[in-house]
Amino acid sequence: MLPKIKKNEQQLTKPVIGRTDVVDFPDLGLADVRAKVDTGAYTSSIHCYNVKVTKERLVFYLPAHKGEKRKRFVAKTFELKSIKNSFGQTEMRYVIRTRIVIFGKAFQAEFSLADREKMRYPVLLGRKLLRNRFLVDVALENLSYRQKRTLSD
């Protein structure tokens, strides 16, 4: 499933990612988190709540995952950025950098902290993460997760 693309007479191959997948966040201690690929979104986002800045640190909670208790995180490094929401309105959101694992490879990426409780997927993967790394085929789903399961069997 690695199509070859000719670009300036070089052969480049990129993994194909579907419209959804299941990803890991090793720095946050999260595995098998459902994610939606959204080429319309620039910045990736992750569902969290109770986001507060205290003593120059960003404190936030991630929801309980797979029978675990909710997790409290403290980020020393963060930014407040202007992000367009799904309705096209600009919001100020906190953004952190963390590793995400897709197709067995870890990528350092920015994630805005957003309340995605009413959304089907707690993680949204935007263009900034996808660019120059993946080709998107919206007819496919969970390719990285399937590969992970196959390798662990």
C-alpha positions in Angstrom: 0.0 0.0 0.0 2.9 2.4 -0.6 2.2 4.2 -3.9 5.2 5.7 -5.7 5.1 9.3 -6.6 7.4 10.9 -9.1 8.5 14.3 -8.0 11.5 16.1 -9.6 12.6 12.7 -10.9 12.9 11.3 -7.4 11.0 8.3 -6.3 9.3 9.1 -3.0 7.1 6.7 -1.0 4.8 7.7 1.8 2.5 5.5 3.8 -1.2 5.7 3.1 -3.4 6.7 6.0 -7.1 6.3 5.9 -9.8 8.7 7.2 -9.6 7.2 10.7 -6.9 5.4 12.6 -5.9 4.4 16.1 -2.8 6.0 17.5 -0.5 6.1 20.6 0.8 9.0 22.7 3.7 7.5 24.6 4.5 10.8 26.4 1.0 10.9 27.7 0.8 7.2 28.5 -2.1 6.7 26.1 -2.4 3.7 23.7 -5.0 2.8 21.1 -6.7 6.2 20.9 -9.2 6.7 18.1 -8.3 9.5 15.7 -9.9 11.2 12.7 -7.8 12.4 9.8 -9.0 15.9 8.8 -7.2 17.5 5.8 -9.4 20.6 6.4 -7.8 21.2 9.7 -4.4 22.8 9.9 -3.6 21.9 13.5 -4.1 18.6 15.2 -6.1 18.5 18.4 -6.7 16.2 21.4 -9.6 16.1 23.7 -9.0 17.4 27.2 -10.8 19.4 29.9 -10.1 21.7 32.9 -7.2 23.4 31.1 -5.6 26.0 33.4 -2.3 27.9 33.7 -0.9 27.9 37.2 2.6 29.0 38.2 3.7 29.3 34.6 2.7 25.7 33.9 -0.2 24.3 31.9 -2.4 21.9 33.8 -5.0 19.8 32.0 -6.9 16.5 32.3 -7.3 13.8 29.7 -10.4 11.7 30.0 -10.4 8.2 31.4 -9.2 5.7 28.8 -10.0 2.0 28.8 -11.2 1.7 32.3 -8.4 3.9 33.8 -9.0 7.0 35.9 -8.7 10.4 34.3 -5.1 11.6 34.0 -3.7 15.0 35.1 -0.9 16.4 33.1 1.4 19.4 33.6 3.2 20.9 30.7 6.1 23.3 31.3 6.3 24.2 27.6 3.2 25.4 25.8 1.8 28.2 23.6 -1.4 30.1 23.3 -2.4 30.2 19.7 -5.2 31.4 17.5 -7.0 28.3 16.0 -10.0 28.2 13.7 -12.6 25.8 15.0 -14.8 23.6 12.8 -17.3 26.5 12.4 -14.6 28.8 11.0 -14.5 30.9 14.2 -11.1 31.8 15.7 -10.5 30.6 19.2 -7.5 31.0 21.5 -6.3 27.5 22.5 -3.3 26.1 24.3 -1.0 24.0 22.2 1.5 21.4 23.4 4.1 19.4 21.6 4.1 15.6 22.2 5.0 12.4 20.4 2.4 10.5 18.4 3.0 7.0 17.1 1.6 6.1 13.7 2.7 3.0 11.6 5.1 2.2 14.4 7.0 5.5 14.0 7.0 8.3 16.5 6.5 11.9 15.4 6.9 15.1 17.4 3.8 17.2 16.7 1.7 20.1 18.0 -1.7 19.4 19.4 -4.2 22.0 20.5 -6.1 21.2 23.7 -9.8 21.2 22.9 -13.1 20.0 24.4 -14.0 17.3 21.9 -16.4 15.5 24.2 -19.3 15.8 21.7 -17.1 14.6 18.9 -16.9 10.9 17.9 -13.1 11.0 17.9 -11.0 12.4 20.7 -8.1 13.1 18.4 -8.1 15.0 15.2 -5.0 14.8 12.9 -4.5 17.9 10.8 -2.5 18.9 7.8 0.5 20.2 9.8 1.1 16.6 11.1 0.1 14.9 7.8 2.1 17.0 5.4 5.1 15.4 3.7 4.5 12.2 5.8 1.3 10.6 4.6 -1.0 10.2 1.6 -4.7 10.2 2.6 -7.2 7.8 1.1 -10.6 8.5 2.6 -11.9 5.1 1.4 -9.7 3.4 4.0 -9.7 3.1 7.8 -7.3 2.1 10.6 -4.3 1.1 8.4 -1.7 1.9 11.1 -3.7 0.1 13.7 -4.1 -3.0 11.5 -0.4 -3.1 10.9 0.3 -2.7 14.7 -2.1 -5.7 15.4 -0.5 -7.8 12.7 3.0 -7.2 14.0 2.0 -8.0 17.6 0.3 -11.3 16.7 
